[in-house]
Amino acid sequence: MAGTTPSERPGGTVAERGGPLIITEDERLLDDLLRLCAAAGALPEVAHGLPGRKGAWEAAPLVIVGDDCARRLYGAGRRDGVILAGRDTDGQGTWRRAVAIGAERVLALPEGERWLVDRIADAAEGVGPPALTVGVLGGRGGAGASTLAGALAVTAARAGRSTMLVDGDPLGGGLDVLLGGEKEKGLRWPAFAESRGRVAGGALAESLPHLHSLRVLSWDRGADVTIPPAAMRAVMAAARRRGGVVVVDLPRRVDEAAAEALAQVDMALLLVPTELRAVAAAQRVASGVQRLLADVRVVACGTPDRHGHGLPPDEVARLMDLPLAGELPWEVGLLGDLARGLPPGARARGPLARFCAAFWARVVADGAGGPAGGAPGAGAGRVAGRDAGPDGGPSPGSGVPPAKDSWPVRYDAPEGGRS
């Protein structure tokens, strides 16, 4: 069988390029497939039959076989990730050839181009399970949602999980400032305002500021405070495809952009201070979020002026008619730490870091993956019908197990940890 085709077209070995193996002699089909590979950011290897380079058939992340060359692959070793492509795929002969080579799909062009671009990009990125995605929002202004979101991300990264922190609240002041990295080089939200369709997960992460072992997508200091819904959809889908953990700081009011973010969140934590007025405000926030996400849980938090005299956490959850994710006491010295540039959760034995560590441990224990931040099992938190569209990457579905007897997260704070 013929080996790799010498050509002036872009190419290279699969090991060098990370792209698919294309097997066809149909010049028109090859031009189309190379164009789709370019759109997906992948550089393929091209062959007329089984490639002469040993191991190329087995090593390619994806193999696209033109119907014109399918017969040449009869008897080739079976493998996953084989697509049979052509312009006229309605005949019975095409389907027989697909079965003979073990193709997972028969794809007609140009109708299937959009699907194939995503499939090529997935293969080139080495996409695994989607990220466990947790949204955080405050029941009222000043509840500390951004602080909790930052601490969850810092704690996850400290535990070795691949972590991205996304600032979904344009009026929140910027999570890069919260983490002491407002001068750190990297892209901010305005750079992604025109994003549509698919954004590469790896490229997204590499373009962002790297702070405290995690990637942070925040706001710059400009006047633009809007995120187009399509941009939010594309960026969140890319962040999820990267795997690991994604923490999103969400606004209290659900606009179109926030709705796109919530569509890809597995669990939302609603931070509610232990006072009656805060509960009343949080009920309004919860009603908007629950239209889009089923798994919303309360974190009952202390405040510096209550000194332990607020509502009991269980009572807060009962009034909210939501499961209690846990109790977060006020951390003495937190404001001073933030003013000195320490990120939230930096004190490993402080109440905030201990809450976050216990939260991640509980999520993992309930099936959300191992220390590397693997995705959990079947989705349980999403409202039916809110899966991402075809331009938003793989549909969300990692999910977080619903509240169990092991929830809420509780721990014994060290002496002096509560006020």
Steps between C-alpha positions, in 0.01 A plus 500: 500500500608852432656695783477863592436723203779743409320832460538872541188496717548550875577174668744313716492194717220450747749502787631839389169662416243345734246503216302226326618250242324561166488213249368594155603551135198718422659843449176691556421309818857545622483876447179515702643289782817709517286814519301352790820399678626856467175630646546263796862607552638154415765399247436152357703222349384398151526152350354305205457185702647360817795734563847366446620645830474227761241565769333799330167317460490408867641829635277749319243660734245483215495337157290646218467257211371613161247259355724471194772329711287296738561169322875541545451479878322167504691286745658790682506469878181619668524821699274772638464840340457413131270720289397410143446820300370569154264709291252226412450276801144382440585179318501162671856445383624792710347355813644154427844654462455690825418178685794324339754756629333546839399864445310660788319739265425559133521871427364681196663825392424786497207430736718359778777761489412673825489173693829387347681822593402446865598132483842584354558769762401260778745242372781754465440632853482153649170588665411293805219530753363854539599712795305496822349849487384680814328837496509734800268794557402719789156506657545873549759761418820468698433141602850396392423291192814613315710418806350152525543442124865602523559281805337198334727544197814557708423195715431278199826606335692445824366143502647439154185542292515676164299811586352799319326792672255693282375847595140507379411815694610808303415732791695305759830688477706224338614166641856573390498789750363269769788260435758779491574455129352803326842568339554141391529457123220318322168557327188632671132479404499780238740293289235227473201725430489396134538128569249282319470129439793301629793627708790260558519407867877476514552828317251671733685384810842595367382852415377579853690635802655225712447579868551270798526191275168567325379681189283808548263662251420842644416853392732780406462851634314627193144629481360203305297289743306274267556140397318404179304179567667324207843585642406368843371180343815446295743581781320289761483205261875530438572520873293187563667305220835562667386281791590529865309764697334824389373749759276783377425817695144585393298821527188504715283610210466241224544676167553325166873451554447364853237265362756361254744444784236332716417270208846347545520499879461171689428646843441851632593610850285786628680686777244625753595701812325372812258789535134534408534783248772309317272196479222714352738639237647157425156355432464738205843405370426129535174526308686630194776242518267202554330562166825392337668267749349238726795449733522817709632471856527746786824591673405673827771755577586705803561874486754710694228688690280208608749326734319168488156647571348440157246244385605134529621365164232231492236769549645703211475196273146427620385854428666484158346156433838390363751236611778621728846461348668610821575769754776754445597695813647847467879486482674743734775686315363422153462863393851580616639202308327613181630854546854360524457310173442154643240305298185375674559154642875560536490413871474123470370466857260792483122442487476600132770262378374221725146542369624487139721197561211319668269595213731359233564187705127443535434554128777254415368249754158525339641404160645814346837357406838450655779734606573602145161657472324247281139559417223339697250252381154545352370853524243568766490874542394632162150596398390292203544670167788725603781304335739705290423541133716367217715814503560476874715190495406178675175515688543548873423197706775433745261586780541490873316245708189639667502579871558190707511416867870599498409858419524771626875547528589544866833510681644597834659841457832551678498713810449863408355405160148612588394839612 
